[in-house]
């Protein structure tokens, strides 16, 4: 049985309940849509060359994300504590499992921040901007700039995410309309022969689904702000499901637009489908157009992550009474947790270690999803009287479906690369052991 964390001391300020549904939708859309929809359609077309099946798979992945989200939404609406999966795992399985999930979530996503920041630097170079500045330095700078925006407070940080996500959605809408309406140019060269492209296999469908599912990661972003959104019992549900719906619509329309310009075989031969499709329609200006869309997408994802993951540190520090990381400014920002997140993500981008963390995090984050699906069932049994403003329909079917899917993905990741998975769990065990020892010493000293 776990104990609830102590409240932050009055002189440290507190998290501000100033965010609404608009922010929740924005943090989901901004945290999900990125390079995936620009690149992944090429991977999907390698596995599946039937346009109808391609569109169907994108719809199925959106439905799976919707079903998976039901566990998170019920937990967030019921527990209403900042911290996301860490809070859910701690409540259902105890402090040690919660700590493992929190460390996994924060550390793995530090690698994600670093990776996206490096890609941002690469795209700036592609545009010819600051080409004399090393990519690692540009990556560090964008993380610091985004962190500076978040430093200004919860309202400012939330509004920046709303604006960024709106601009991103508008740019994708313009691209989609342009691909639908503009006349076609010359054909795009492809290395895949039409006869080969006609084959359809079970393995190809699985490969396509795995690639697509990765583009939906980040749909749970609103659940990290339960103490900062107004009426979390309802807002988290509205924001999460609306955000997933917006993402799914954009993904499906983007693929329809690509297929309106390119054949599946041409898409399969492309490393950046959006650029090739735009190149056929817009000619030489296509490169800068797609690069500009990419830059906006990357900034909004970094902004979302830099806003989300200090909350994970804050939540863990609050439970284990690490006073420095629980300090909150009057404007609602947990500033020392923000500094730690910015430094970790920025320095990883500079030294390149993020690649190791990204490799390690795949299986760990899949297991984290399994624990969240299991947590909703455990709490239904253990705490039947817990107030649940939002309950998943047809319980426990959605939780079981999501648990089965996420468990399958976890097993696939481990089987495909058991050495990396073993190292990941070994590294996590060492980190959890060290953290646990530090906590015990601190409590003993107190």
LINRAVEN-V21574 format. One record per residue. RES is the residue in one letter. SS is DSSP state (H for helix, E for strand, - for the rest). PHI is phi in whole degrees, 0 to 359 (999 if undefined). PSI is psi in radians with two decimals (none if undefined). Layout:
res=RES ss=SS phi=PHI psi=PSI
res=RES ss=SS phi=PHI psi=PSI
This chain:
res=X ss=- phi=999 psi=2.24
res=X ss=- phi=263 psi=2.77
res=X ss=- phi=255 psi=2.62
res=X ss=- phi=289 psi=2.52
res=X ss=- phi=295 psi=2.63
res=X ss=- phi=289 psi=2.53
res=X ss=- phi=291 psi=2.65
res=X ss=- phi=296 psi=2.54
res=X ss=- phi=294 psi=2.56
res=X ss=H phi=304 psi=-0.61
res=X ss=H phi=283 psi=-0.02
res=X ss=H phi=259 psi=0.00
res=X ss=- phi=77 psi=-3.01
res=X ss=- phi=202 psi=2.85
res=X ss=- phi=297 psi=2.47
res=X ss=- phi=258 psi=2.31
res=X ss=- phi=272 psi=1.40
res=X ss=- phi=231 psi=0.08
res=X ss=E phi=259 psi=2.55
res=X ss=- phi=239 psi=-2.91
res=X ss=H phi=297 psi=-0.67
res=X ss=H phi=301 psi=-0.78
res=X ss=H phi=297 psi=-0.76
res=X ss=H phi=302 psi=-0.79
res=X ss=H phi=296 psi=-0.73
res=X ss=H phi=296 psi=-0.70
res=X ss=H phi=288 psi=-0.50
res=X ss=H phi=288 psi=-0.91
res=X ss=H phi=297 psi=-0.79
res=X ss=H phi=292 psi=-0.54
res=X ss=H phi=275 psi=-0.19
res=X ss=H phi=255 psi=-0.96
res=X ss=- phi=287 psi=2.12
res=X ss=- phi=204 psi=-2.34
res=X ss=- phi=294 psi=-0.39
res=X ss=H phi=305 psi=-0.84
res=X ss=H phi=287 psi=-0.28
res=X ss=H phi=273 psi=-0.51
res=X ss=H phi=250 psi=-0.73
res=X ss=H phi=302 psi=-0.61
res=X ss=H phi=307 psi=-0.49
res=X ss=H phi=292 psi=-0.72
res=X ss=H phi=295 psi=-0.73
res=X ss=H phi=298 psi=-0.76
res=X ss=H phi=292 psi=-0.40
res=X ss=H phi=292 psi=-0.58
res=X ss=H phi=270 psi=-0.54
res=X ss=- phi=224 psi=2.19
res=X ss=- phi=248 psi=0.12
res=X ss=- phi=266 psi=2.08
res=X ss=H phi=303 psi=-0.70
res=X ss=H phi=296 psi=-0.74
res=X ss=H phi=292 psi=-0.67
res=X ss=H phi=302 psi=-0.88
res=X ss=H phi=295 psi=-0.69
res=X ss=H phi=299 psi=-0.69
res=X ss=H phi=293 psi=-0.66
res=X ss=H phi=296 psi=-0.65
res=X ss=H phi=292 psi=-0.73
res=X ss=H phi=298 psi=-0.74
res=X ss=H phi=297 psi=-0.67
res=X ss=H phi=296 psi=-0.69
res=X ss=H phi=295 psi=-0.71
res=X ss=H phi=297 psi=-0.74
res=X ss=H phi=299 psi=-0.70
res=X ss=H phi=299 psi=-0.81
res=X ss=H phi=294 psi=-0.77
res=X ss=H phi=299 psi=-0.61
res=X ss=H phi=293 psi=-0.37
res=X ss=H phi=299 psi=-0.67
res=X ss=H phi=296 psi=-0.84
res=X ss=H phi=298 psi=-0.75
res=X ss=H phi=295 psi=-0.76
res=X ss=H phi=297 psi=-0.75
res=X ss=H phi=295 psi=-0.78
res=X ss=H phi=295 psi=-0.73
res=X ss=H phi=292 psi=-0.48
res=X ss=H phi=273 psi=-0.79
res=X ss=H phi=276 psi=-0.71
res=X ss=- phi=57 psi=0.76
res=X ss=- phi=239 psi=2.50
res=X ss=- phi=292 psi=2.47
res=X ss=- phi=135 psi=-0.22
res=X ss=- phi=67 psi=-2.46
res=X ss=H phi=306 psi=-0.55
res=X ss=H phi=303 psi=-0.80
res=X ss=H phi=294 psi=-0.73
res=X ss=H phi=296 psi=-0.79
res=X ss=H phi=293 psi=-0.68
res=X ss=H phi=296 psi=-0.74
res=X ss=H phi=293 psi=-0.67
res=X ss=H phi=274 psi=-0.64
res=X ss=H phi=240 psi=-0.07
res=X ss=- phi=105 psi=3.00
res=X ss=H phi=296 psi=-0.72
res=X ss=H phi=294 psi=-0.81
res=X ss=H phi=295 psi=-0.69
res=X ss=H phi=300 psi=-0.75
res=X ss=H phi=298 psi=-0.71
res=X ss=H phi=299 psi=-0.77
res=X ss=H phi=294 psi=-0.75
res=X ss=H phi=297 psi=-0.80
res=X ss=H phi=297 psi=-0.77
res=X ss=H phi=300 psi=-0.80
res=X ss=H phi=296 psi=-0.85
res=X ss=H phi=291 psi=-0.86
res=X ss=H phi=293 psi=-0.75
res=X ss=H phi=299 psi=-0.68
res=X ss=H phi=281 psi=-0.29
res=X ss=H phi=296 psi=-0.68
res=X ss=H phi=297 psi=-0.65
res=X ss=H phi=295 psi=-0.77
res=X ss=H phi=301 psi=-0.80
res=X ss=H phi=298 psi=-0.79
res=X ss=H phi=299 psi=-0.83
res=X ss=H phi=295 psi=-0.66
res=X ss=H phi=296 psi=-0.67
res=X ss=H phi=295 psi=-0.74
res=X ss=H phi=298 psi=-0.67
res=X ss=H phi=301 psi=-0.80
res=X ss=H phi=299 psi=-0.68
res=X ss=H phi=297 psi=-0.69
res=X ss=H phi=289 psi=-0.59
res=X ss=H phi=299 psi=-0.76
res=X ss=H phi=298 psi=-0.66
res=X ss=H phi=298 psi=-0.59
res=X ss=- phi=279 psi=-0.10
res=X ss=- phi=83 psi=0.27
res=X ss=- phi=265 psi=2.25
res=X ss=- phi=52 psi=0.71
res=X ss=- phi=293 psi=-0.31
res=X ss=- phi=274 psi=-0.17
res=X ss=- phi=268 psi=2.27
res=X ss=- phi=304 psi=2.54
res=X ss=H phi=300 psi=-0.69
res=X ss=H phi=300 psi=-0.66
res=X ss=H phi=291 psi=-0.74
res=X ss=H phi=299 psi=-0.70
res=X ss=H phi=297 psi=-0.78
res=X ss=H phi=298 psi=-0.73
res=X ss=H phi=296 psi=-0.74
res=X ss=H phi=293 psi=-0.62
res=X ss=H phi=294 psi=-0.73
res=X ss=H phi=295 psi=-0.74
res=X ss=H phi=298 psi=-0.81
res=X ss=H phi=297 psi=-0.71
res=X ss=H phi=298 psi=-0.61
res=X ss=H phi=295 psi=-0.64
res=X ss=H phi=296 psi=-0.78
res=X ss=H phi=294 psi=-0.48
res=X ss=H phi=300 psi=-0.49
res=X ss=- phi=286 psi=-0.14
res=X ss=- phi=127 psi=2.89
res=X ss=H phi=296 psi=-0.72
res=X ss=H phi=297 psi=-0.81
res=X ss=H phi=294 psi=-0.79
res=X ss=H phi=298 psi=-0.75
res=X ss=H phi=295 psi=-0.74
res=X ss=H phi=294 psi=-0.64
res=X ss=H phi=297 psi=-0.63
res=X ss=H phi=290 psi=-0.68
res=X ss=H phi=298 psi=-0.79
res=X ss=H phi=294 psi=-0.82
res=X ss=H phi=299 psi=-0.74
res=X ss=H phi=292 psi=-0.64
res=X ss=H phi=295 psi=-0.74
res=X ss=H phi=296 psi=-0.74
res=X ss=H phi=300 psi=-0.85
res=X ss=H phi=299 psi=-0.68
res=X ss=H phi=294 psi=-0.73
res=X ss=H phi=296 psi=-0.74
res=X ss=H phi=295 psi=-0.64
res=X ss=H phi=296 psi=-0.75
res=X ss=H phi=298 psi=-0.77
res=X ss=H phi=299 psi=-0.79
res=X ss=H phi=297 psi=-0.80
res=X ss=H phi=297 psi=-0.72
res=X ss=H phi=299 psi=-0.72
res=X ss=H phi=291 psi=-0.53
res=X ss=H phi=285 psi=-0.66
res=X ss=H phi=259 psi=-0.51
res=X ss=- phi=286 psi=2.61
res=X ss=- phi=292 psi=2.63
res=X ss=- phi=279 psi=2.62
res=X ss=- phi=259 psi=-2.53
res=X ss=- phi=287 psi=2.66
res=X ss=- phi=298 psi=2.66
res=X ss=- phi=267 psi=2.29
res=X ss=- phi=293 psi=2.52
res=X ss=- phi=222 psi=2.59
res=X ss=- phi=269 psi=-0.10
res=X ss=- phi=259 psi=2.22
res=X ss=- phi=285 psi=2.55
res=X ss=H phi=304 psi=-0.63
res=X ss=H phi=296 psi=-0.72
res=X ss=H phi=293 psi=-0.65
res=X ss=H phi=293 psi=-0.34
res=X ss=- phi=284 psi=-0.29
res=X ss=- phi=291 psi=2.51
res=X ss=- phi=226 psi=2.15
res=X ss=- phi=231 psi=2.81
res=X ss=H phi=297 psi=-0.71
res=X ss=H phi=299 psi=-0.67
res=X ss=H phi=295 psi=-0.70
res=X ss=H phi=295 psi=-0.74
res=X ss=H phi=298 psi=-0.78
res=X ss=H phi=301 psi=-0.74
res=X ss=H phi=295 psi=-0.77
res=X ss=H phi=296 psi=-0.70
res=X ss=H phi=297 psi=-0.75
res=X ss=H phi=295 psi=-0.75
res=X ss=H phi=294 psi=-0.77
res=X ss=H phi=301 psi=-0.58
res=X ss=H phi=296 psi=-0.48
res=X ss=- phi=284 psi=-0.19
res=X ss=- phi=264 psi=-0.07
res=X ss=- phi=301 psi=2.44
res=X ss=- phi=107 psi=-0.03
res=X ss=- phi=295 psi=-0.30
res=X ss=- phi=270 psi=0.19
res=X ss=H phi=302 psi=-0.64
res=X ss=H phi=296 psi=-0.46
res=X ss=H phi=290 psi=-0.21
res=X ss=H phi=280 psi=-0.14
res=X ss=H phi=244 psi=0.60
res=X ss=- phi=298 psi=-0.48
res=X ss=- phi=269 psi=0.03
res=X ss=- phi=239 psi=-0.18
res=X ss=E phi=264 psi=2.53
res=X ss=- phi=288 psi=2.31
res=X ss=- phi=51 psi=1.13
res=X ss=H phi=301 psi=-0.49
res=X ss=H phi=302 psi=-0.49
res=X ss=H phi=248 psi=-0.63
res=X ss=H phi=296 psi=-0.73
res=X ss=H phi=300 psi=-0.73
res=X ss=H phi=296 psi=-0.86
res=X ss=H phi=299 psi=-0.78
res=X ss=H phi=293 psi=-0.79
res=X ss=H phi=294 psi=-0.88
res=X ss=H phi=291 psi=-0.65
res=X ss=H phi=294 psi=-0.73
res=X ss=H phi=298 psi=-0.78
res=X ss=H phi=298 psi=-0.69
res=X ss=H phi=297 psi=-0.77
res=X ss=H phi=298 psi=-0.80
res=X ss=H phi=300 psi=-0.80
res=X ss=H phi=298 psi=-0.76
res=X ss=H phi=299 psi=-0.80
res=X ss=H phi=297 psi=-0.75
res=X ss=H phi=297 psi=-0.79
res=X ss=H phi=294 psi=-0.79
res=X ss=H phi=296 psi=-0.67
res=X ss=H phi=297 psi=-0.74
res=X ss=H phi=292 psi=-0.66
res=X ss=H phi=298 psi=-0.68
res=X ss=H phi=293 psi=-0.75
res=X ss=H phi=300 psi=-0.77
res=X ss=H phi=290 psi=-0.36
res=X ss=H phi=288 psi=-0.39
res=X ss=H phi=252 psi=-0.67
res=X ss=- phi=244 psi=2.69
res=X ss=- phi=276 psi=2.79
res=X ss=H phi=304 psi=-0.63
res=X ss=H phi=295 psi=-0.66
res=X ss=H phi=292 psi=-0.67
res=X ss=H phi=296 psi=-0.70
res=X ss=H phi=295 psi=-0.45
res=X ss=- phi=269 psi=0.17
res=X ss=- phi=248 psi=2.39
res=X ss=- phi=273 psi=-0.31
res=X ss=- phi=214 psi=1.51
res=X ss=H phi=301 psi=-0.74
res=X ss=H phi=302 psi=-0.72
res=X ss=H phi=292 psi=-0.71
res=X ss=H phi=293 psi=-0.72
res=X ss=H phi=295 psi=-0.77
res=X ss=H phi=294 psi=-0.60
res=X ss=H phi=297 psi=-0.66
res=X ss=H phi=293 psi=-0.60
res=X ss=H phi=270 psi=-0.77
res=X ss=H phi=256 psi=-0.14
res=X ss=H phi=75 psi=-2.41
res=X ss=H phi=292 psi=-0.39
res=X ss=H phi=279 psi=-0.07
res=X ss=H phi=298 psi=-0.73
res=X ss=H phi=303 psi=-0.96
res=X ss=H phi=299 psi=-0.61
res=X ss=H phi=297 psi=-0.90
res=X ss=H phi=294 psi=-0.65
res=X ss=H phi=296 psi=-0.71
res=X ss=H phi=296 psi=-0.74
res=X ss=H phi=299 psi=-0.71
res=X ss=H phi=298 psi=-0.75
res=X ss=H phi=297 psi=-0.78
res=X ss=H phi=297 psi=-0.74
res=X ss=H phi=299 psi=-0.77
res=X ss=H phi=294 psi=-0.72
res=X ss=H phi=297 psi=-0.76
res=X ss=H phi=293 psi=-0.59
res=X ss=H phi=292 psi=-0.79
res=X ss=H phi=300 psi=-0.76
res=X ss=H phi=300 psi=-0.76
res=X ss=H phi=297 psi=-0.79
res=X ss=H phi=292 psi=-0.68
res=X ss=H phi=290 psi=-0.40
res=X ss=H phi=276 psi=-0.62
res=X ss=H phi=287 psi=-0.90
res=X ss=H phi=280 psi=-0.32
res=X ss=H phi=299 psi=-0.48
res=X ss=H phi=293 psi=-0.55
res=X ss=H phi=292 psi=-0.81
res=X ss=H phi=300 psi=-0.78
res=X ss=H phi=302 psi=-0.79
res=X ss=H phi=295 psi=-0.75
res=X ss=H phi=294 psi=-0.75
res=X ss=H phi=295 psi=-0.60
res=X ss=H phi=295 psi=-0.71
res=X ss=H phi=293 psi=-0.74
res=X ss=- phi=265 psi=0.21
res=X ss=- phi=57 psi=0.75
res=X ss=- phi=269 psi=1.60
res=X ss=H phi=301 psi=-0.64
res=X ss=H phi=301 psi=-0.75
res=X ss=H phi=279 psi=-0.10
res=X ss=H phi=264 psi=-0.01
res=X ss=- phi=287 psi=2.28
res=X ss=- phi=238 psi=2.31
res=X ss=- phi=289 psi=2.88
res=X ss=- phi=299 psi=-0.43
res=X ss=- phi=275 psi=0.07
res=X ss=- phi=96 psi=-0.05
res=X ss=- phi=272 psi=2.21
res=X ss=- phi=284 psi=1.53
res=X ss=H phi=291 psi=-0.72
res=X ss=H phi=291 psi=-0.61
res=X ss=H phi=294 psi=-0.63
res=X ss=H phi=295 psi=-0.78
res=X ss=H phi=300 psi=-0.78
res=X ss=H phi=299 psi=-0.70
res=X ss=H phi=292 psi=-0.78
res=X ss=H phi=296 psi=-0.77
res=X ss=H phi=296 psi=-0.77
res=X ss=H phi=297 psi=-0.88
res=X ss=H phi=295 psi=-0.75
res=X ss=H phi=293 psi=-0.76
res=X ss=H phi=291 psi=-0.65
res=X ss=H phi=298 psi=-0.67
res=X ss=H phi=296 psi=-0.62
res=X ss=H phi=287 psi=-0.71
res=X ss=H phi=263 psi=-0.18
res=X ss=- phi=85 psi=0.06
res=X ss=- phi=290 psi=-0.25
res=X ss=H phi=303 psi=-0.51
res=X ss=H phi=299 psi=-0.67
res=X ss=H phi=294 psi=-0.77
res=X ss=H phi=297 psi=-0.70
res=X ss=H phi=297 psi=-0.74
res=X ss=H phi=297 psi=-0.75
res=X ss=H phi=291 psi=-0.59
res=X ss=H phi=285 psi=-0.33
res=X ss=H phi=304 psi=-0.95
res=X ss=H phi=289 psi=-0.61
res=X ss=H phi=294 psi=-0.76
res=X ss=H phi=291 psi=-0.55
res=X ss=H phi=295 psi=-0.74
res=X ss=H phi=295 psi=-0.63
res=X ss=H phi=300 psi=-0.70
res=X ss=H phi=296 psi=-0.68
res=X ss=H phi=300 psi=-0.77
res=X ss=H phi=295 psi=-0.63
res=X ss=H phi=294 psi=-0.76
res=X ss=H phi=298 psi=-0.67
res=X ss=H phi=289 psi=-0.59
res=X ss=H phi=298 psi=-0.66
res=X ss=H phi=294 psi=-0.60
res=X ss=H phi=288 psi=-0.77
res=X ss=H phi=301 psi=-0.77
res=X ss=H phi=287 psi=-0.52
res=X ss=H phi=298 psi=-0.66
res=X ss=H phi=283 psi=-0.81
res=X ss=H phi=282 psi=-0.65
res=X ss=- phi=235 psi=1.17
res=X ss=- phi=296 psi=-0.41
res=X ss=- phi=268 psi=0.03
res=X ss=- phi=299 psi=2.32
res=X ss=- phi=297 psi=2.18
res=X ss=- phi=235 psi=1.58
res=X ss=- phi=300 psi=-0.50
res=X ss=- phi=231 psi=2.16
res=X ss=- phi=244 psi=2.41
res=X ss=- phi=296 psi=2.40
res=X ss=- phi=289 psi=2.65
res=X ss=- phi=60 psi=0.50
res=X ss=- phi=306 psi=2.43
res=X ss=- phi=261 psi=0.29
res=X ss=H phi=304 psi=-0.86
res=X ss=H phi=300 psi=-0.70
res=X ss=H phi=295 psi=-0.70
res=X ss=H phi=292 psi=-0.73
res=X ss=H phi=299 psi=-0.86
res=X ss=H phi=295 psi=-0.70
res=X ss=H phi=299 psi=-0.72
res=X ss=H phi=295 psi=-0.79
res=X ss=H phi=296 psi=-0.84
res=X ss=H phi=292 psi=-0.60
res=X ss=H phi=294 psi=-0.72
res=X ss=H phi=299 psi=-0.78
res=X ss=H phi=298 psi=-0.74
res=X ss=H phi=300 psi=-0.81
res=X ss=H phi=298 psi=-0.74
res=X ss=H phi=299 psi=-0.79
res=X ss=H phi=298 psi=-0.71
res=X ss=H phi=290 psi=-0.77
res=X ss=H phi=294 psi=-0.68
res=X ss=H phi=293 psi=-0.63
res=X ss=- phi=217 psi=1.26
res=X ss=H phi=296 psi=-0.54
res=X ss=H phi=295 psi=-0.84
res=X ss=H phi=295 psi=-0.73
res=X ss=H phi=298 psi=-0.72
res=X ss=H phi=298 psi=-0.75
res=X ss=H phi=296 psi=-0.69
res=X ss=H phi=298 psi=-0.83
res=X ss=H phi=289 psi=-0.54
res=X ss=H phi=295 psi=-0.80
res=X ss=H phi=298 psi=-0.73
res=X ss=H phi=296 psi=-0.72
res=X ss=H phi=298 psi=-0.73
res=X ss=H phi=297 psi=-0.79
res=X ss=H phi=297 psi=-0.75
res=X ss=H phi=294 psi=-0.71
res=X ss=H phi=299 psi=-0.81
res=X ss=H phi=297 psi=-0.78
res=X ss=H phi=298 psi=-0.72
res=X ss=H phi=295 psi=-0.71
res=X ss=H phi=296 psi=-0.73
res=X ss=H phi=298 psi=-0.73
res=X ss=H phi=295 psi=-0.77
res=X ss=H phi=297 psi=-0.71
res=X ss=H phi=296 psi=-0.73
res=X ss=H phi=296 psi=-0.75
res=X ss=H phi=292 psi=-0.66
res=X ss=H phi=295 psi=-0.73
res=X ss=H phi=294 psi=-0.64
res=X ss=- phi=292 psi=none
